[in-house]
Amino acid sequence: MRNLAYAFGGPAGKGRIRTEIDDFIVDEQLGFEPTGEGEHVFVQIEKRGENSDRVAQRLARYADVPKVAVGYAGMKDRNARTTQWFSVQLPGREAPDWRGVESETVRVLTFCRHNRKLKKGALTGNRFRITVRGLTACHETLLQRLKLAAEQGVPNYFGPQRFGRDGRNVCKAIALFQGRRVRDRHQRGLYLSAARSYLFNLVLSERVALGSWNRALAGDAMMLNGTQRYFKTDVVTEEVQKRVEIGDIHPTAALWGTGDPDVSGAALALEIGIAERHDVLCRGLEEQGVEISRRSLRLPLSDFRWDFPQEDCLLLAFFLPAGGYATAVLRELIDLD
């Protein structure tokens, strides 16, 4: 992510995260209440230093069900303390004593019944509490960056975890598009997602450099805040710009695939320019049958608070909608490398 454009001039200094497990806390927000009845048991888990998929496997083994019977809304950071929900399908069966799945790194907080499986993306967002240690930054500059992020949000970049170790998943996507066989559907999905995310980040970076990541261009597709619904703006009116300024709508960029990109004019020209420079990725995604969709260029921050408990320590707390990366927030403030 180092080569991507910064919205506010770049990091104000250096620091470290994840020095301790409790320096990175994530609480998943479902956005709906389980019904209390149905064949799926929703189990809320607090995990420390654990991978979401491995916890799902543990629940499946413990409940004696196939892995496909367990659902969860999204992957959570391994090197962190996180809470998230899992669903376990138990048709016509009593739930086991979930305390039996607990360990030093996994704790069951609560559980209840629901009538549907928990699917990927079925959450409102996540609350973060992040401690940055070893902070060396100009206090005045950092405060300026914090206030700008609070007022304007940040560029909605996909974080490095999307691309695998050292970004290798993009290279593996290229190998897939050039004929390499990948039998594992999950791995194949990771490579396709990495390719789309990489292209999106490039478009977003160019718009950040042009100063249009948080304002409308002619032909843009504008996404309604807090939703996945969007509409096309052939002409940028004063009303559209006002709605962008107050955060009611956000400009978007393509998650590449087959179909109509739903943009025109300056917005389309910019996206086509990136696509032409990365033809192997774009053609590969289309040939794999991935359908095009769109993602907001701007990531709004809610309940954004900060504190300096010590001179060399910064404490951040904020809520991000589903799909947002805390690393996209941090990179505008602190150089964590």
C-alpha positions in Angstrom: 0.0 0.0 0.0 3.0 2.3 0.2 2.8 3.2 -3.5 -0.8 4.3 -3.2 -1.6 8.0 -3.0 -2.3 9.6 0.3 -5.3 11.9 0.8 -3.9 14.2 3.5 -0.2 14.4 2.7 1.1 11.2 4.1 1.7 9.8 7.7 2.6 12.3 10.4 5.1 9.9 12.0 6.0 6.3 12.9 4.5 3.8 15.3 3.8 0.2 16.0 0.5 -1.8 16.4 -0.1 -5.3 17.6 2.7 -5.1 20.2 0.3 -7.0 22.4 -2.9 -8.9 21.4 -5.1 -6.4 23.2 -3.6 -3.5 21.2 -5.9 -4.4 18.4 -9.6 -5.0 19.4 -12.4 -5.7 16.9 -16.1 -6.1 17.8 -18.4 -7.3 15.0 -21.8 -5.6 14.7 -24.4 -7.8 13.1 -27.0 -5.1 12.6 -29.9 -7.5 13.3 -31.2 -9.5 16.2 -31.4 -13.3 15.9 -35.0 -14.5 16.0 -34.6 -16.9 18.9 -35.9 -19.9 17.0 -34.8 -21.9 13.9 -32.4 -24.7 13.0 -29.3 -22.5 13.1 -27.5 -21.7 16.4 -25.7 -18.4 16.5 -22.7 -18.5 18.7 -20.8 -15.3 19.7 -17.1 -16.0 20.2 -14.3 -13.9 21.6 -11.0 -15.1 20.2 -7.4 -14.1 20.8 -4.7 -14.8 18.3 -7.1 -17.2 16.4 -8.0 -17.4 12.7 -11.7 -17.2 12.0 -11.7 -20.2 9.6 -10.0 -22.4 12.2 -12.6 -21.4 14.9 -15.3 -22.4 12.3 -13.6 -25.8 11.9 -13.4 -26.2 15.6 -17.1 -25.5 16.0 -18.0 -28.0 13.2 -15.9 -30.8 14.8 -17.4 -30.1 18.2 -21.0 -30.1 17.0 -20.3 -33.1 14.7 -21.5 -31.3 11.5 -19.7 -30.7 8.2 -17.7 -27.5 7.8 -20.3 -26.2 5.3 -22.9 -26.2 8.1 -21.0 -23.4 9.9 -21.3 -19.8 8.7 -19.7 -16.5 9.6 -20.0 -13.0 8.2 -16.3 -12.3 7.6 -12.7 -13.0 8.4 -11.3 -11.2 11.5 -7.7 -10.3 12.3 -5.7 -13.2 13.7 -3.3 -11.1 15.7 -6.0 -9.3 17.7 -8.7 -9.8 20.3 -11.9 -10.0 18.3 -15.6 -10.9 18.9 -17.7 -12.3 16.1 -20.7 -14.5 15.4 -20.8 -18.0 13.9 -23.9 -20.0 12.9 -24.1 -23.8 13.3 -26.9 -25.6 11.5 -28.5 -28.2 13.8 -31.8 -29.2 12.3 -33.9 -31.2 14.8 -31.0 -31.4 17.3 -30.4 -29.9 20.7 -27.3 -27.7 20.9 -24.3 -29.0 22.7 -22.8 -27.3 25.7 -20.8 -24.7 23.9 -18.5 -24.2 26.9 -16.8 -27.4 25.7 -15.3 -25.5 22.7 -13.6 -23.0 24.9 -9.8 -22.8 25.4 -7.2 -20.2 26.4 -7.8 -18.4 23.1 -11.5 -19.0 22.5 -14.4 -17.9 24.8 -18.1 -18.3 24.2 -20.0 -15.0 25.1 -23.6 -16.0 24.2 -25.7 -18.1 21.8 -29.2 -18.1 20.5 -31.3 -19.7 17.7 -32.0 -18.1 14.3 -33.9 -19.3 11.1 -31.1 -18.6 8.6 -27.4 -19.3 8.2 -25.0 -16.4 8.8 -23.6 -15.6 5.4 -20.5 -13.6 4.2 -21.1 -9.9 4.4 -24.1 -10.1 6.7 -23.0 -7.5 9.1 -23.3 -3.8 9.6 -19.6 -3.2 10.4 -17.0 -3.4 13.0 -15.9 -1.4 16.0 -12.2 -1.0 16.4 -10.0 0.0 19.4 -6.4 0.3 18.4 -3.3 1.2 20.4 -0.3 2.6 18.5 2.9 2.4 20.6 6.4 3.8 20.1 4.8 6.9 18.5 7.3 9.4 17.0 5.3 12.1 15.3 4.8 15.8 15.1 1.8 16.3 17.4 0.4 19.2 15.5 0.6 17.4 12.2 -0.9 14.3 13.6 -3.8 16.2 15.1 -4.4 17.8 11.7 -4.5 14.4 10.0 -6.9 13.0 12.7 -9.3 15.9 12.3 -9.3 15.6 8.5 -10.0 11.9 8.7 -12.9 12.5 11.1 -14.4 15.2 8.9 -13.8 13.6 5.4 -13.3 9.9 6.0 -10.4 8.2 4.2 -9.8 6.6 0.9 -11.5 3.2 0.9 -8.4 1.1 0.0 -8.4 -2.6 0.4 -5.8 -3.5 3.1 -2.7 -5.6 2.5 -4.3 -8.7 4.1 -6.5 -8.8 1.0 -3.5 -9.7 -1.1 -1.8 -12.5 0.9 1.8 -12.6 2.1 3.9 -10.0 0.2 1.0 -9.5 -2.2 1.5 -12.9 -3.8 -2.2 -13.5 -4.4 -2.2 -11.1 -7.4 0.7 -13.0 -8.9 -1.2 -16.3 -8.3 -4.2 -14.7 -10.0 -2.1 -13.9 -13.1 -0.8 -17.5 -13.1 -4.4 -18.7 -12.9 -5.4 -16.5 -15.8 -2.5 -17.9 -17.8 -3.6 -21.5 -17.4 -2.5 -22.7 -14.0 -5.0 -25.1 -12.6 -6.3 -24.3 -9.1 -8.7 -27.0 -7.8 -9.4 -25.5 -4.4 -12.4 -23.2 -4.8 -11.6 -21.2 -1.7 -8.0 -20.4 -3.0 -9.3 -19.6 -6.4 -11.8 -17.2 -4.9 -8.9 -15.5 -2.9 -6.9 -15.0 -6.1 -9.9 -13.5 -8.0 -10.7 -11.2 -5.1 -7.1 -10.1 -4.9 -7.1 -9.2 -8.6 -10.3 -7.1 -8.4 -9.1 -5.4 -5.2 -5.7 -4.5 -6.8 -7.4 -2.9 -9.8 -9.8 -1.0 -7.5 -6.9 0.3 -5.4 -5.2 1.6 -8.6 -8.3 3.5 -9.7 -8.8 4.9 -6.2 -5.1 5.9 -5.9 -5.4 7.9 -9.2 -8.5 9.6 -8.0 -6.8 10.5 -4.7 -3.9 12.0 -6.7 -6.4 14.0 -8.8 -8.3 15.1 -5.7 -11.6 13.4 -6.9 -11.9 10.5 -4.4 -14.3 12.6 -2.4 -16.1 14.6 -5.1 -18.1 13.6 -8.1 -16.8 13.4 -11.7 -19.0 13.6 -14.8 -20.5 10.1 -15.4 -19.8 8.8 -11.9 -21.9 6.2 -10.2 -22.7 7.5 -6.7 -23.3 5.1 -3.8 -25.9 5.9 -1.1 -24.1 6.0 2.3 -24.6 2.8 4.3 -25.9 0.8 1.3 -24.7 -1.0 -1.8 -27.2 0.9 -4.0 -25.9 3.5 -6.5 -27.1 5.7 -9.3 -25.4 7.3 -12.3 -24.7 11.1 -12.5 -24.2 12.1 -16.2 -24.1 15.8 -15.0 -22.6 16.8 -11.7 -25.1 19.2 -10.3 -24.7 21.5 -7.3 -27.1 19.2 -5.4 -24.9 16.1 -6.1 -21.8 17.9 -4.9 -23.6 19.0 -1.8 -24.7 15.5 -1.0 -21.1 14.3 -1.5 -19.8 17.0 0.8 -22.1 16.0 3.7 -21.4 12.3 3.2 -24.9 11.3 1.9 -23.4 9.7 -1.2 -19.9 8.6 -2.3 -18.3 8.2 -5.7 -17.4 4.6 -6.7 -15.0 2.6 -8.7 -15.4 -0.8 -10.4 -14.7 -4.2 -8.9 -13.8 -5.5 -12.3 -15.7 -8.3 -14.2 -18.2 -8.9 -16.9 -21.1 -6.5 -17.5 -21.8 -2.7 -17.8 -19.6 -0.6 -15.5 -22.5 1.9 -15.1 -20.2 5.0 -15.6 -19.4 7.3 -18.5 -17.5 10.4 -19.3 -14.4 11.3 -17.2 -15.1 8.5 -14.7 -15.2 5.8 -17.4 -12.1 7.2 -19.1 -10.1 6.9 -15.9 -11.3 3.3 -15.2 -10.7 2.2 -18.8 -7.2 3.7 -18.7 -6.3 1.5 -15.7 -7.9 -1.5 -17.3 -5.9 -1.1 -20.5 -2.7 -1.0 -18.5 -3.6 -4.3 -16.7 -5.3 -6.2 -19.5 -4.2 -9.6 -18.2 -6.0 -9.1 -14.9 -9.2 -7.6 -16.5 -9.5 -10.2 -19.3 -8.8 -13.0 -16.8 -11.6 -11.8 -14.5 -14.0 -11.6 -17.4 -13.1 -15.1 -18.7 -13.6 -16.5 -15.2 -17.1 -15.2 -15.3 -16.8 -12.7 -12.4 -19.6 -10.1 -12.6 -18.7 -6.4 -12.3 -19.8 -4.5 -9.2 -18.9 -1.2 -7.6 -17.4 -0.1 -4.3 -17.4 3.3 -2.6 -14.2 5.3 -3.0 -14.6 6.9 0.4 -14.6 5.2 3.8 -16.6 7.2 6.4 -15.6 7.0 10.0 -18.2 7.0 12.8 -17.7 7.6 16.5 -14.0 8.5 15.7 -12.2 9.3 18.9 -8.5 9.5 19.9 -6.5 10.0 23.0 -2.8 10.1 24.0 -2.6 8.1 27.3 1.2 8.6 27.1 3.4 10.8 25.0 4.5 8.0 22.7 1.1 6.2 22.6 -2.0 6.9 20.5 -5.4 5.3 21.3 -7.9 5.2 18.4 -11.6 4.1 18.5 -13.9 4.1 15.5 -16.6 2.2 13.7 -16.3 1.1 10.0 -19.0 -0.2 7.8 -18.7 -3.7 6.4 -15.9 -4.0 3.9 -13.8 -1.2 5.4 -10.2 -1.8 6.5 -8.7 -0.3 9.7 -5.4 -0.3 7.8 -6.9 2.3 5.4 -7.4 4.6 8.3 -4.0 4.0 10.0 -2.0 4.6 6.8 -3.2 8.2 6.5 -2.0 8.8 10.1 1.0 6.7 11.0 3.8 4.9 9.1 3.5 1.4 10.6 6.4 -0.2 8.6 
